[in-house]
Amino acid sequence: MKPQEIRDLSPSDRNDKLQEFYQELFNLRFQHSTAQLENTQRLGQVRKSIARIKTIIKEKQTGAGHGK
């Protein structure tokens, strides 16, 4: 997800997306450990998406949002 898309979500939707990404990361790690993962790049993409969401949540909490 792009940062602007995340900023446009409501706080509850951001938390829902965060949980979805954590669940996907768990599934990807499980597939990777059992040698069933075909797209290994997806692990990095999901981790970056989690970091983006957590960063934007923190920005909103501290009032340091970009306001774009």
C-alpha positions, 0 to 999 in steps of 0.5 A, spaced: 500 500 500 502 507 498 502 511 504 497 516 501 492 510 501 494 508 508 493 516 511 486 516 507 483 510 511 480 511 518 483 509 524 479 502 525 481 500 518 488 502 519 488 497 525 484 492 520 489 492 515 495 492 520 492 485 522 491 483 515 498 484 514 501 480 520 496 474 518 499 474 511 506 475 514 505 469 519 502 465 513 508 467 508 513 465 514 510 458 515 510 457 507 517 459 507 519 454 512 516 448 509 519 450 502 512 452 499 513 459 498 514 461 491 514 469 491 519 470 496 519 478 495 512 478 498 515 477 505 519 484 504 513 487 501 509 485 507 514 487 512 514 494 509 507 495 509 507 493 516 512 498 517 508 504 513 502 503 517 505 503 524 509 509 522 503 513 519 499 510 526 504 513 530 504 520 526 497 521 527 498 519 534 503 525 535 500 529 530 506 529 526 502 527 520 504 530 513 497 533 512 497 531 504 
